[in-house]
């Protein structure tokens, strides 16, 4: 366990002096969503899926998919998406393979974005302290206090590891667009190899809340937001690691990494993350494994690494590698399952079960002797939510205003995953929304 109690210096003054671009207050007008699909969790809808003969010749099964934003730059593909209560859509564009001008943007029309929160923060200038600017934004999240957070891996194009002070999460005021706080991973953590990927917040924990981060190089990281205390857990353990020699499938084709004609296996570790009913749900991407751990246990700095590892529960194999996660306030966790061109979900609340959906004897009147009202790991059932040939790698997702919003970026068709590094992706990349029956975000 690595535990740091020293407050990381903040570099707010340099940002406060920058001038923000004009940010649209409500850039999108959406079409009327079909009322017949507004409540997708009926028994009829959940059993209406048909079996396609191939991933490219079937129509949408599940709730209606609405395209809400398109991106027309081939090298600027999106990963994260966040939506605020005004339906403003924030999208980030990682710099893992190319140096895009904008790494975090706000949709100001159906097919254009402006730099957010301003243009000057998008790129670190020579000699600038990299804790005050964006190196490589991998994820964007709006929390329950309506603050927007940018997760910066700190590693630029072609870099495996973060530069010193580069790996961080930064929060911004959605009204003023000014930075609120800045949490820089201590170099003692990032120097050992990190690639932070996604973040979720439980603001009811500790004094000001706890941030939970996944690290694709194999760990989970917690940040106490009040004390700026950083703890790295499960480092180099099997539960956060890729499967050895993992081979997934995308649109019916085996999925590898390539460098020219040299083929290797995808080795991405812990990636997707969601918080629901007191648990943290996570998965290594290059696997088909799903896990859970109690949030309070994971955030307890007094427990040993062995005690933390022993608290991890294996939910099971789920039939697909898993990308972006999110959760709603009804206890449902959603996961991107690209091998089936789909988004799946599972219930975590026993109260959500009926006699029609009961599992292993559990129904709405059951209790769990260790965690009352929460479905045990051994009884979780992953089921389809929406499936369509249009779901081309659902990378990240969020819940807001009764909809699930997600990006598709055709990641396995990018040059890194194609022989001779030739990108086979086609434009546009898309952001979708689909009804979750009026549910709100989990935390």
C-alpha positions as CSV (number, residue, x, y, z in Angstrom):
1,X,0.0,0.0,0.0
2,X,1.2,3.5,-0.9
3,X,-0.3,6.2,1.4
4,X,0.4,9.9,1.1
5,X,-0.9,12.4,3.6
6,X,0.9,15.4,2.3
7,X,-1.2,17.9,0.4
8,X,-0.1,18.3,-3.2
9,X,0.6,22.0,-4.0
10,X,-2.2,23.6,-6.0
11,X,-1.7,25.7,-9.0
12,X,-4.9,27.6,-9.3
13,X,-3.8,31.1,-9.8
14,X,-2.3,30.5,-13.3
15,X,-5.7,29.2,-14.5
16,X,-7.7,31.9,-12.9
17,X,-6.1,34.5,-15.2
18,X,-7.0,32.7,-18.4
19,X,-10.0,33.9,-20.4
20,X,-12.8,31.4,-21.2
21,X,-14.4,31.1,-24.6
22,X,-18.1,31.8,-24.8
23,X,-19.7,28.6,-23.6
24,X,-23.2,27.9,-24.9
25,X,-25.8,27.4,-22.2
26,X,-27.9,25.0,-24.1
27,X,-26.3,24.0,-27.4
28,X,-28.6,21.1,-28.4
29,X,-32.3,20.7,-29.3
30,X,-33.3,17.1,-29.2
31,X,-36.0,15.4,-31.2
32,X,-39.0,14.0,-29.4
33,X,-38.0,10.7,-27.8
34,X,-40.5,7.9,-28.8
35,X,-42.9,7.5,-25.8
36,X,-43.3,3.8,-26.5
37,X,-39.6,3.2,-25.4
38,X,-39.5,5.6,-22.4
39,X,-39.7,2.7,-19.9
40,X,-37.4,0.0,-21.2
41,X,-37.4,-2.2,-18.0
42,X,-40.8,-3.9,-18.6
43,X,-40.8,-7.7,-18.9
44,X,-41.9,-7.5,-22.5
45,X,-39.0,-5.2,-23.5
46,X,-36.4,-7.3,-21.6
47,X,-37.4,-10.5,-23.4
48,X,-37.8,-9.1,-26.9
49,X,-34.2,-9.6,-28.1
50,X,-33.7,-11.5,-31.3
51,X,-30.5,-13.3,-32.4
52,X,-28.7,-11.6,-35.2
53,X,-26.8,-13.7,-37.8
54,X,-23.9,-11.3,-37.9
55,X,-23.1,-8.0,-36.1
56,X,-23.6,-5.9,-39.2
57,X,-27.1,-6.8,-40.3
58,X,-29.4,-6.4,-37.3
59,X,-31.5,-3.5,-36.2
60,X,-31.7,-2.1,-32.6
61,X,-33.0,-4.4,-29.9
62,X,-34.0,-2.6,-26.8
63,X,-34.8,1.1,-26.3
64,X,-34.5,3.6,-29.1
65,X,-31.0,5.0,-29.8
66,X,-30.8,8.7,-30.6
67,X,-27.6,10.3,-32.1
68,X,-27.0,13.5,-30.2
69,X,-23.5,14.5,-31.4
70,X,-21.1,13.6,-34.2
71,X,-17.4,14.0,-34.6
72,X,-15.8,14.3,-38.0
73,X,-12.1,14.3,-37.4
74,X,-10.6,10.8,-37.9
75,X,-7.7,11.2,-35.5
76,X,-9.8,12.9,-32.8
77,X,-11.9,10.1,-31.5
78,X,-13.8,10.5,-28.2
79,X,-13.6,8.4,-25.1
80,X,-15.5,10.1,-22.2
81,X,-18.8,11.9,-22.2
82,X,-20.5,13.9,-19.4
83,X,-23.8,15.7,-19.4
84,X,-25.1,18.3,-17.0
85,X,-28.6,19.1,-15.9
86,X,-29.0,21.5,-18.8
87,X,-28.2,18.7,-21.3
88,X,-24.9,20.3,-22.2
89,X,-22.7,17.5,-23.7
90,X,-19.0,17.4,-22.7
91,X,-16.7,15.1,-24.7
92,X,-13.0,14.4,-24.3
93,X,-10.5,13.4,-27.0
94,X,-7.4,11.5,-25.7
95,X,-3.9,12.2,-27.1
96,X,-2.7,8.6,-26.8
97,X,-1.8,8.5,-30.5
98,X,-2.1,12.1,-31.9
99,X,-1.7,15.7,-30.6
100,X,-5.2,17.1,-31.0
101,X,-5.7,20.8,-30.4
102,X,-8.6,20.1,-28.0
103,X,-8.5,17.3,-25.5
104,X,-11.7,18.4,-23.6
105,X,-14.6,20.0,-25.4
106,X,-18.2,21.1,-25.1
107,X,-20.6,20.4,-27.9
108,X,-21.8,23.8,-29.3
109,X,-23.7,22.2,-32.2
110,X,-24.6,18.8,-33.5
111,X,-21.2,18.3,-35.0
112,X,-18.8,20.9,-33.5
113,X,-17.2,21.4,-30.2
114,X,-15.4,24.3,-28.4
115,X,-12.5,24.0,-26.0
116,X,-13.6,23.6,-22.4
117,X,-13.1,25.4,-20.1
118,X,-10.9,27.5,-22.4
119,X,-8.4,27.2,-25.2
120,X,-5.2,28.0,-23.2
121,X,-5.5,25.1,-20.8
122,X,-5.7,22.5,-23.6
123,X,-2.0,22.2,-24.2
124,X,1.0,22.6,-21.8
125,X,3.5,25.2,-23.1
126,X,7.3,24.7,-22.8
127,X,8.4,25.3,-19.3
128,X,4.8,25.3,-17.9
129,X,4.1,23.3,-14.8
130,X,2.1,20.4,-16.2
131,X,-0.2,20.3,-13.1
132,X,-1.8,23.5,-14.4
133,X,-2.7,22.4,-18.0
134,X,-4.1,19.4,-19.9
135,X,-1.7,16.7,-21.0
136,X,-4.1,14.0,-22.1
137,X,-7.7,14.0,-20.9
138,X,-9.0,10.4,-20.8
139,X,-12.3,10.8,-19.0
140,X,-14.8,13.6,-18.1
141,X,-17.4,13.3,-15.3
142,X,-20.1,15.5,-13.8
143,X,-20.6,14.7,-10.1
144,X,-23.7,14.9,-7.9
145,X,-22.7,18.4,-6.8
146,X,-22.8,19.5,-10.5
147,X,-19.0,20.0,-10.8
148,X,-17.3,18.8,-13.9
149,X,-14.1,16.8,-13.5
150,X,-11.4,16.1,-16.1
151,X,-9.1,13.1,-15.6
152,X,-5.7,13.6,-17.1
153,X,-3.4,10.5,-17.6
154,X,-0.4,12.8,-17.7
155,X,1.1,10.8,-20.6
156,X,1.2,12.4,-24.1
157,X,1.3,10.7,-27.5
158,X,3.6,7.6,-27.6
159,X,4.3,7.8,-23.8
160,X,3.6,4.8,-21.6
161,X,3.9,6.6,-18.3
162,X,2.8,9.9,-16.9
163,X,5.2,12.8,-16.7
164,X,5.8,14.1,-13.2
165,X,2.8,16.1,-11.9
166,X,0.9,15.3,-15.1
167,X,-1.5,12.6,-13.8
168,X,-4.4,14.4,-12.1
169,X,-8.1,15.1,-11.7
170,X,-9.3,18.7,-12.0
171,X,-12.7,20.1,-11.0
172,X,-14.4,23.1,-12.6
173,X,-17.4,25.2,-11.8
174,X,-20.1,24.6,-14.5
175,X,-21.4,28.1,-14.1
176,X,-18.2,30.2,-14.1
177,X,-16.0,27.5,-15.9
178,X,-13.2,28.3,-13.3
179,X,-11.1,25.6,-11.7
180,X,-12.2,24.6,-8.2
181,X,-9.5,22.1,-7.2
182,X,-6.7,20.1,-8.5
183,X,-5.6,16.6,-7.3
184,X,-2.1,15.6,-8.6
185,X,-1.1,12.0,-8.2
186,X,2.2,11.9,-6.2
187,X,5.0,10.9,-8.4
188,X,5.7,8.1,-6.0
189,X,2.6,6.5,-7.4
190,X,2.7,7.6,-11.1
191,X,6.5,6.8,-11.5
192,X,5.8,3.1,-10.8
193,X,3.7,3.0,-14.0
194,X,0.1,4.3,-14.1
195,X,-2.4,4.9,-16.8
196,X,-5.5,6.3,-15.0
197,X,-8.6,5.7,-17.0
198,X,-11.8,6.6,-15.3
199,X,-13.1,8.1,-12.1
200,X,-16.3,8.0,-9.9
201,X,-17.2,10.0,-6.8
202,X,-19.0,9.2,-3.6
203,X,-19.5,12.6,-2.0
204,X,-21.1,11.2,1.1
205,X,-17.9,9.5,2.3
206,X,-15.3,11.2,4.5
207,X,-15.5,15.0,5.0
208,X,-15.8,16.1,1.3
209,X,-16.1,12.8,-0.5
210,X,-13.8,10.1,-2.1
211,X,-12.7,9.7,-5.7
212,X,-12.2,6.2,-7.0
213,X,-10.0,5.8,-10.1
214,X,-9.2,2.8,-12.3
215,X,-5.6,2.4,-13.5
216,X,-5.1,0.4,-16.7
217,X,-1.7,-0.7,-15.7
218,X,-3.2,-2.6,-12.8
219,X,-4.5,-0.9,-9.7
220,X,-7.4,1.0,-8.1
221,X,-6.6,4.4,-6.6
222,X,-8.6,6.4,-4.0
223,X,-8.4,10.1,-3.2
224,X,-9.8,11.7,-0.1
225,X,-11.0,15.0,-1.5
226,X,-10.7,16.9,1.8
227,X,-7.2,15.8,2.8
228,X,-5.7,15.2,-0.6
229,X,-4.7,11.7,0.6
230,X,-3.8,9.2,-2.2
231,X,-3.9,5.4,-1.8
232,X,-3.0,2.9,-4.4
233,X,-4.6,-0.6,-4.0
234,X,-4.5,-4.0,-5.6
235,X,-1.3,-3.1,-7.5
236,X,0.0,-5.9,-9.6
237,X,-2.7,-8.3,-8.4
238,X,-4.6,-10.6,-10.8
239,X,-8.0,-9.0,-10.2
240,X,-6.9,-5.8,-11.9
241,X,-4.7,-7.4,-14.6
242,X,-5.4,-8.4,-18.1
243,X,-5.8,-12.1,-19.0
244,X,-2.5,-13.5,-20.3
245,X,-2.5,-13.7,-24.2
246,X,-6.1,-12.3,-24.2
247,X,-7.9,-12.3,-27.6
248,X,-11.2,-10.5,-27.9
249,X,-13.5,-10.1,-30.9
250,X,-14.8,-7.0,-32.6
251,X,-17.4,-7.2,-35.4
252,X,-16.4,-10.9,-35.7
253,X,-12.7,-10.2,-36.1
254,X,-10.0,-11.2,-33.5
255,X,-8.8,-8.1,-31.6
256,X,-5.0,-7.6,-31.2
257,X,-2.5,-4.8,-30.9
258,X,-0.2,-4.1,-33.8
259,X,3.0,-2.2,-34.5
260,X,3.6,-2.5,-38.2
261,X,3.5,-6.3,-38.8
262,X,4.4,-7.1,-35.2
263,X,1.3,-8.5,-33.5
264,X,0.9,-8.5,-29.7
265,X,-2.0,-9.0,-27.2
266,X,-4.1,-6.3,-25.6
267,X,-2.9,-5.9,-22.0
268,X,-5.3,-3.2,-20.7
269,X,-6.0,-3.8,-17.0
270,X,-8.7,-2.3,-14.8
271,X,-10.8,0.0,-16.9
272,X,-14.6,0.3,-16.3
273,X,-15.9,1.5,-12.9
274,X,-19.3,2.2,-11.3
275,X,-20.5,2.8,-7.8
276,X,-23.9,1.4,-6.6
277,X,-25.4,0.3,-3.3
278,X,-22.1,0.8,-1.4
279,X,-20.0,-1.4,-3.8
280,X,-17.5,-0.5,-6.4
281,X,-17.8,-2.6,-9.6
282,X,-14.9,-2.9,-11.9
283,X,-13.3,-5.0,-14.6
284,X,-9.9,-5.4,-16.4
285,X,-10.6,-4.6,-20.1
286,X,-8.6,-7.4,-21.6
287,X,-10.6,-10.1,-19.9
288,X,-14.3,-11.1,-19.5
289,X,-14.1,-10.9,-15.7
290,X,-16.3,-8.7,-13.4
291,X,-15.6,-7.9,-9.7
292,X,-16.9,-5.9,-6.8
293,X,-15.6,-4.5,-3.5
294,X,-17.2,-2.5,-0.7
295,X,-16.4,1.2,-1.2
296,X,-15.7,1.8,2.6
297,X,-13.3,-1.1,2.7
298,X,-11.4,0.0,-0.4
299,X,-11.1,3.6,1.0
300,X,-9.9,2.5,4.4
301,X,-6.2,3.5,4.7
302,X,-5.8,1.4,7.8
303,X,-6.3,-2.0,6.1
304,X,-3.5,-3.9,4.6
305,X,-3.1,-4.8,1.0
306,X,-3.9,-8.4,1.8
307,X,-7.1,-7.4,3.6
308,X,-8.2,-5.3,0.6
309,X,-7.5,-8.1,-1.8
310,X,-9.4,-10.6,0.3
311,X,-12.4,-8.2,0.2
312,X,-12.7,-8.3,-3.6
313,X,-15.5,-10.6,-4.8
314,X,-15.5,-12.3,-8.1
315,X,-18.9,-11.9,-9.8
316,X,-18.0,-14.1,-12.8
317,X,-17.3,-14.3,-16.5
318,X,-19.7,-12.1,-18.4
319,X,-19.2,-13.2,-22.1
320,X,-17.5,-10.0,-23.3
321,X,-14.7,-7.6,-22.5
322,X,-16.1,-4.6,-20.7
323,X,-15.6,-0.9,-21.5
324,X,-17.3,2.0,-19.9
325,X,-19.5,1.6,-16.8
326,X,-22.2,3.7,-15.2
327,X,-25.0,3.3,-12.7
328,X,-28.4,4.7,-12.0
329,X,-30.3,5.6,-8.8
330,X,-32.4,2.4,-9.1
331,X,-29.3,0.2,-8.4
332,X,-28.7,-0.8,-12.0
333,X,-25.1,-1.0,-13.3
334,X,-24.6,-0.6,-17.1
335,X,-21.6,-1.9,-19.0
336,X,-20.3,-1.5,-22.6
337,X,-20.1,-5.0,-24.1
338,X,-18.6,-4.5,-27.5
339,X,-18.2,-8.1,-28.5
340,X,-22.0,-8.2,-28.8
341,X,-22.3,-4.6,-30.1
342,X,-24.3,-3.9,-27.0
343,X,-24.8,-2.4,-23.6
344,X,-25.7,-4.8,-20.8
345,X,-26.7,-4.2,-17.2
346,X,-27.3,-5.9,-13.9
347,X,-29.4,-5.1,-10.9
348,X,-27.7,-4.7,-7.5
349,X,-30.8,-4.0,-5.4
350,X,-32.8,-7.0,-4.2
351,X,-35.9,-4.8,-4.1
352,X,-35.7,-4.6,-8.0
353,X,-36.4,-8.3,-8.3
354,X,-39.8,-9.7,-8.9
355,X,-41.1,-13.2,-9.2
356,X,-40.4,-12.9,-12.9
357,X,-36.8,-11.9,-12.4
358,X,-35.9,-13.8,-9.2
359,X,-32.5,-15.5,-9.1
360,X,-31.4,-18.5,-7.1
361,X,-34.4,-18.1,-4.8
362,X,-33.9,-14.3,-4.3
363,X,-36.9,-12.0,-4.8
364,X,-37.9,-8.6,-3.6
365,X,-38.7,-9.9,-0.1
366,X,-35.3,-11.5,0.4
367,X,-32.5,-10.2,2.5
368,X,-28.8,-10.7,2.3
369,X,-27.3,-11.5,5.7
370,X,-24.0,-9.6,5.0
371,X,-25.4,-6.6,3.1
372,X,-29.1,-6.2,3.6
373,X,-30.9,-5.4,0.3
374,X,-27.9,-5.8,-2.0
375,X,-27.7,-8.7,-4.4
376,X,-24.7,-10.9,-3.5
377,X,-22.0,-11.3,-6.1
378,X,-22.8,-14.9,-6.7
379,X,-26.4,-14.0,-7.6
380,X,-25.8,-11.1,-10.0
381,X,-27.2,-11.7,-13.5
382,X,-25.9,-9.7,-16.5
383,X,-28.7,-9.2,-19.1
384,X,-29.0,-7.2,-22.4
385,X,-30.1,-3.6,-22.3
386,X,-29.7,-2.4,-25.9
387,X,-28.0,-4.0,-28.9
388,X,-27.3,-2.6,-32.3
389,X,-24.8,-2.7,-35.1
390,X,-24.4,1.0,-34.5
391,X,-22.9,0.4,-31.1
392,X,-19.3,0.4,-32.3
393,X,-17.3,0.2,-29.1
394,X,-19.3,2.0,-26.4
395,X,-16.3,3.5,-24.6
396,X,-17.8,5.6,-21.8
397,X,-21.2,6.4,-20.5
398,X,-23.1,8.5,-18.0
399,X,-26.7,8.8,-16.7
400,X,-28.4,12.2,-16.7
401,X,-32.0,13.5,-17.0
402,X,-33.5,10.1,-17.5
403,X,-31.1,9.0,-20.3
404,X,-28.0,6.9,-20.7
405,X,-25.5,8.8,-22.8
406,X,-22.5,7.0,-24.4
407,X,-19.7,7.5,-26.9
408,X,-18.8,5.1,-29.8
409,X,-15.3,5.4,-31.2
410,X,-14.5,2.1,-33.1
411,X,-11.4,1.7,-30.9
412,X,-10.3,-1.7,-32.4
413,X,-10.4,-0.1,-35.9
414,X,-7.8,2.5,-34.8
415,X,-4.3,2.1,-36.1
416,X,-2.9,0.8,-32.8
417,X,-5.1,-2.3,-33.3
418,X,-4.7,-2.8,-37.0
419,X,-1.9,-4.4,-39.1
420,X,0.5,-1.9,-40.5
421,X,-1.1,0.7,-38.1
422,X,-3.7,1.6,-40.8
423,X,-6.8,3.1,-39.3
424,X,-10.0,1.5,-40.6
425,X,-12.4,3.6,-38.6
426,X,-15.0,5.5,-40.5
427,X,-16.5,8.9,-39.7
428,X,-18.5,10.1,-37.9
429,X,-17.8,9.0,-34.3
430,X,-21.0,9.4,-32.4
431,X,-22.5,10.2,-29.0
432,X,-25.9,8.5,-28.3
433,X,-28.6,8.7,-25.7
434,X,-31.2,6.1,-24.8
435,X,-34.0,6.1,-22.2
436,X,-33.5,4.6,-18.8
437,X,-37.1,5.1,-17.8
438,X,-36.6,8.4,-15.9
439,X,-33.8,7.1,-13.7
440,X,-31.1,9.5,-12.4
441,X,-27.4,9.0,-11.8
442,X,-26.4,6.7,-8.9
443,X,-24.3,9.1,-6.8
